């Protein structure tokens, strides 16, 4: 017969009740403290998963602002780890457009939640595109973004040792900038970027535990392959690499995209393989992708199959993108095509 722990406890019934209450309060306080330290996990930025490959590279880099003969509008919803309570959830609205023949502007607004941590923000971008060789289609683009981020920890569900709720949320506002350069040679492209180049404000948090370095660097490169100019099938292998300066971690995406053209419309399918760079054979997820553009309407979907321990608790991550291409107008410079 198994012994009851209370039968051998040195505490009386009242002592046990007091102990349990103190333990719960201590657990809550430790959780609050850990959550405050863990603000760095969100990095005061939006999670960069596979949204960019849904024909929405401006979401990743300001250098893509204005490339295209229309105003591009994309609404994106990212729901991570479906089945886990308070899992990360993100919504973004991005739009970019050409101004003049060689420049572009764009704006991104986002709302992101991760348990009791919330952040909202906006990004305003400008890009300028240069022609290095108009016969071979060699172009060089420069982009800059101003970022505004409002971050807070929602403490309404927490209590201290005295059973009192905190009087206000932990919050901070951050102003920052992104820089990028994009090189295109015919159907090859590579983009190099530095994000959140300024340190963040730590006035509301513990500067001993909270790193103030938000900088991360990333590169995105790919090549479009087709049999000839009239071919309806186009294959686009690409890779995305991101490195975080604060702790040295880095990730890589390997992508393959197959696009089928039908005059101005197209359909695509593909796959993304993401891994930590010190764990090449252990992917964080594998994500099949699919989408279409029909009569200036865009739809894209990605389902990320989780391959780590979370698999036992979650059915995966869903990424949905819808959008419109508006007010078509051809530029006099091929650098905007």
C-alpha positions in Angstrom: 0.0 0.0 0.0 1.3 3.4 -0.9 1.8 5.9 1.9 0.1 9.2 1.8 2.6 12.0 2.0 0.4 13.9 4.4 0.6 11.0 6.9 4.3 11.4 7.2 4.4 15.1 7.0 5.8 17.0 10.0 3.2 19.7 9.4 -0.3 19.9 11.0 -3.3 20.5 8.8 -3.1 24.2 9.3 0.6 24.2 8.7 0.1 22.2 5.4 -2.5 24.7 4.2 -0.2 27.6 5.0 2.7 25.8 3.3 0.6 25.2 0.1 -0.5 28.9 -0.1 3.1 30.0 0.4 4.3 27.6 -2.3 1.7 28.8 -4.8 2.7 32.5 -4.1 6.3 31.6 -4.4 5.7 29.8 -7.7 3.8 32.8 -9.1 6.5 35.2 -8.0 9.2 33.0 -9.6 7.2 32.8 -12.8 6.7 36.6 -12.9 10.5 37.1 -12.4 11.3 34.6 -15.1 8.8 36.3 -17.4 10.5 39.6 -16.8 13.9 38.1 -17.6 12.4 36.4 -20.6 11.4 39.6 -22.4 14.5 39.1 -24.6 12.9 36.0 -26.2 10.6 38.2 -28.3 13.5 40.5 -29.2 11.1 43.5 -29.6 10.4 42.3 -33.2 8.0 40.1 -35.1 8.8 36.4 -35.4 10.5 35.7 -38.8 9.3 32.3 -39.9 8.2 31.5 -43.5 6.0 34.6 -44.1 8.5 36.1 -46.4 8.4 33.3 -48.9 4.7 33.9 -49.5 5.6 36.4 -52.2 6.1 39.0 -49.4 9.8 39.6 -49.1 9.1 43.2 -48.0 8.0 41.8 -44.7 11.7 40.7 -44.2 13.6 43.6 -45.8 13.0 47.3 -46.6 15.0 46.9 -49.9 12.0 45.3 -51.6 9.8 48.4 -51.2 8.4 49.5 -54.5 9.6 46.6 -56.6 6.7 45.7 -58.8 4.2 47.6 -61.0 1.5 47.9 -58.4 0.7 48.7 -54.8 1.2 45.4 -53.0 -0.9 44.8 -49.9 -0.5 41.6 -47.8 -2.3 40.6 -44.6 -0.7 37.8 -42.7 -1.7 35.6 -39.8 0.7 33.4 -37.9 -0.6 30.9 -35.3 2.2 28.9 -33.7 2.0 25.6 -31.8 -1.8 25.1 -32.2 -3.1 23.1 -29.1 -0.8 24.8 -26.6 -2.5 27.4 -24.4 -1.2 31.0 -24.8 1.1 30.0 -27.7 2.6 32.8 -29.9 0.1 34.5 -32.2 1.0 37.2 -34.7 -0.9 39.4 -37.3 0.8 41.7 -39.8 -0.5 44.1 -42.4 2.1 45.2 -45.0 1.9 47.5 -48.0 4.5 48.9 -50.3 4.4 51.0 -53.5 6.6 52.7 -56.1 7.2 56.4 -55.9 8.8 57.9 -59.0 10.7 55.6 -61.3 13.5 54.4 -59.0 12.2 54.5 -55.4 9.6 52.9 -53.2 8.0 53.3 -49.8 6.3 50.8 -47.5 4.6 50.4 -44.1 4.2 47.4 -41.9 1.9 47.2 -38.8 1.9 44.2 -36.5 0.3 42.8 -33.3 2.1 39.9 -31.5 1.3 38.0 -28.3 3.2 35.3 -26.5 1.5 34.2 -23.3 1.4 37.3 -21.0 3.8 39.3 -23.2 2.3 41.6 -25.8 3.8 43.8 -28.4 2.5 46.1 -31.1 4.4 48.2 -33.6 4.9 49.7 -37.0 7.7 50.0 -39.5 8.0 52.7 -42.2 10.5 52.0 -45.0 12.1 53.7 -47.9 14.1 52.1 -50.7 16.1 53.4 -53.7 16.9 51.2 -56.7 19.9 51.8 -59.0 20.7 50.3 -62.4 24.2 49.0 -62.8 23.7 47.4 -66.2 20.4 47.7 -68.0 21.2 45.2 -70.7 22.0 42.4 -68.3 19.5 43.5 -65.7 21.9 44.2 -62.9 20.4 46.3 -60.1 21.4 47.5 -56.6 18.9 48.6 -54.0 19.3 50.3 -50.6 16.6 50.3 -47.9 16.1 51.8 -44.5 13.3 51.3 -42.0 12.2 53.2 -38.9 10.7 50.9 -36.3 8.3 51.7 -33.5 7.6 49.0 -30.9 5.5 49.0 -27.8 6.1 46.1 -25.5 4.4 45.1 -22.2 3.9 42.3 -19.8 0.3 41.8 -18.9 0.4 41.2 -15.1 -3.4 41.2 -14.3 -3.3 37.4 -13.7 -0.4 37.6 -11.2 -0.3 38.2 -7.4 2.6 38.9 -5.0 3.3 37.3 -1.6 0.5 39.4 0.0 -2.1 38.3 -2.6 -2.0 41.8 -4.2 -2.0 42.3 -7.9 0.6 44.6 -9.4 -0.7 48.1 -10.0 0.6 48.5 -13.6 2.0 46.5 -16.5 5.7 46.3 -17.2 6.1 48.1 -20.5 8.6 49.8 -22.7 8.7 51.7 -26.0 11.5 51.2 -28.4 12.5 53.2 -31.5 14.9 51.6 -33.9 16.2 51.2 -37.5 16.8 48.5 -40.0 19.3 48.8 -42.9 19.5 46.6 -46.0 21.1 46.2 -49.4 19.7 44.1 -52.3 21.7 42.9 -55.4 19.9 41.5 -58.4 21.6 40.0 -61.5 19.0 38.7 -64.0 17.2 36.0 -62.0 19.6 35.8 -59.1 19.1 37.9 -56.0 20.8 38.4 -52.6 19.7 40.7 -49.8 21.9 41.6 -46.7 20.2 43.2 -43.7 20.9 44.5 -40.2 17.8 44.8 -38.0 17.3 46.8 -34.7 20.7 48.4 -34.9 20.3 50.5 -31.8 20.2 49.2 -28.2 16.8 49.1 -26.4 15.5 51.0 -23.4 15.9 49.0 -20.1 14.4 51.5 -17.7 11.4 49.3 -16.9 13.4 46.0 -16.6 16.4 44.6 -14.8 19.5 45.7 -16.7 21.6 42.9 -14.9 19.6 40.1 -16.5 18.1 41.8 -19.5 20.4 42.1 -22.6 19.9 45.4 -24.5 21.4 44.2 -27.8 18.6 43.6 -30.3 20.8 43.5 -33.4 20.4 40.6 -35.7 21.8 40.1 -39.2 20.2 38.1 -42.0 20.8 37.2 -45.6 18.3 36.0 -48.2 19.4 34.7 -51.6 17.9 32.7 -54.4 17.8 32.0 -58.1 14.8 31.5 -60.5 15.3 28.7 -63.0 13.2 28.2 -66.1 13.8 26.3 -69.3 13.2 29.3 -71.5 11.4 32.7 -71.5 8.2 31.0 -72.6 8.3 28.2 -70.0 5.3 28.0 -67.7 7.3 26.3 -65.0 9.8 28.2 -62.8 11.8 26.7 -60.0 13.2 29.0 -57.3 15.6 27.5 -54.7 16.5 30.0 -52.0 18.1 30.2 -48.5 17.5 32.5 -45.5 20.2 32.9 -42.7 19.7 34.9 -39.5 22.2 35.5 -36.7 21.4 37.1 -33.3 24.2 39.2 -31.9 23.0 39.0 -28.3 23.5 35.3 -27.7 25.2 34.1 -31.0 22.4 31.8 -32.0 21.5 31.4 -35.7 19.0 29.7 -37.9 18.9 28.8 -41.6 15.9 28.2 -44.0 16.4 26.1 -47.1 13.5 26.7 -49.5 12.3 25.2 -52.8 9.5 26.8 -54.7 7.8 25.6 -57.9 5.8 28.3 -59.7 3.4 27.6 -62.6 2.5 30.6 -64.8 -0.8 31.1 -66.6 -0.3 34.4 -68.4 -0.3 37.0 -65.6 -1.7 34.5 -63.0 0.4 31.9 -61.3 0.2 29.0 -58.8 3.0 27.7 -56.6 3.9 24.9 -54.2 7.1 24.4 -52.3 8.7 23.4 -49.0 10.8 25.1 -46.3 13.3 23.4 -44.0 14.4 25.3 -40.9 17.2 24.3 -38.5 19.6 25.7 -35.9 23.0 26.0 -37.5 24.6 23.8 -34.9 21.9 21.1 -35.4 21.8 20.6 -39.1 20.1 17.2 -39.0 17.5 18.2 -36.5 15.1 20.6 -38.1 12.9 23.0 -36.1 10.2 22.4 -38.6 9.4 21.3 -42.1 6.8 23.5 -43.9 5.0 22.7 -47.1 3.7 25.8 -48.8 1.2 26.6 -51.5 -0.4 29.7 -53.0 -1.8 31.5 -56.0 -2.3 34.8 -57.6 -5.5 35.2 -59.6 -6.8 38.5 -61.1 -4.6 40.6 -58.7 -5.8 38.6 -55.7 -3.2 36.7 -53.7 -3.6 33.7 -51.3 -0.8 31.7 -49.6 -0.7 29.0 -46.9 2.0 27.2 -45.0 1.7 24.4 -42.5 4.8 24.0 -40.3 5.3 20.4 -39.1 7.1 20.7 -35.8 9.8 18.0 -35.3 11.0 18.7 -31.8 9.6 17.9 -28.3 6.6 20.2 -28.8 5.2 17.8 -31.4 3.6 15.8 -28.6 1.6 18.8 -27.4 0.9 20.7 -30.6 -0.6 20.0 -34.0 1.7 22.5 -35.7 1.9 26.1 -36.9 -0.3 27.7 -39.5 0.7 30.7 -41.6 -2.0 32.3 -43.8 -1.5 35.2 -46.2 -4.1 37.1 -48.3 -3.6 40.2 -50.4 -4.3 42.4 -53.4 -2.2 44.0 -56.0 -3.7 47.5 -56.8 -3.3 50.3 -59.2 -1.0 48.8 -61.8 1.4 51.2 -63.4 4.6 50.4 -65.4 7.8 52.1 -64.4 10.2 53.6 -67.0 13.0 51.7 -65.2 13.4 48.0 -65.3 14.9 48.1 -61.8 11.3 48.4 -60.6 10.0 45.3 -62.4 
